[in-house]
Structure formats: C-alpha cells, structure tokens
C-alpha cells in the first residue's frame, strides 16, 4: 500500500440550476402560447356518427369504385367492379343486420341507396363489357 495522502474530492454544488431550469420551463411555456397550435388547425369538426353517415360513406366509396366519381387520390375515374360489389354487399349486410332497429327514414334510405348502387353497378359492368368487346 502506498502512504500517499488521499486527495479529497471537491463537490461543487450549483445552487442556481433550479432557477435556470424554472426559467427554461417558463420560456418554453411562453413559446407554446405564442405558436399557433398545429393540432387545432388540423382538427376537423367531425359529424355525429350515425347509420346514415356510415351508409352514405360506403355509397360514396362504391361510386368511386364504379368509376362514377373521380378518385380523390389518383384524380382518375377507374372502375373496380370487384371492390364495388364488395361495398354494395357490405351495405346490404348492414341493412340485414339492422332490420327491426331502424327508423322508417333509415329503412327508406337503405332501399334508395341500394337501388341506386345496384343500377350504377349494372351500368358500369355493361360499359366495361362493351369496352372489352371493342378491344
């Protein structure tokens, strides 16, 4: 063992660090208040969920799949008959599953929407067959 005297470690305590942290917190809070909230700008006033909203959403997707309405993403009207048939079947399933639990207005809406979607599907299928025959 060595007989060298041990150096005593000095601990430096910065009492001012708490004050500095508080000042930084306060500064961040002030910046948050000054900056417009990104979340508030992106918030959409969503409609109240309802059966009618769900059915019309599915109907709109079906019209896009039928090529009747332009796809908002691709900006093209392209018929995807398999997808359209699936969506029409989904609306039909909703009608079946909600039987006895709908208002007269909802029942009428289902009948109208399904009729229109089916007629559009038949027209799109005929148009698709016509295009295939021409090629």
Secondary structure as GFF3:
##gff-version 3
##sequence-region A 1 135
A	DSSP	alpha_helix	17	34	.	.	.	ID=ss1
A	DSSP	alpha_helix	38	42	.	.	.	ID=ss2
A	DSSP	alpha_helix	51	66	.	.	.	ID=ss3
A	DSSP	alpha_helix	81	97	.	.	.	ID=ss4
A	DSSP	alpha_helix	104	134	.	.	.	ID=ss5
###
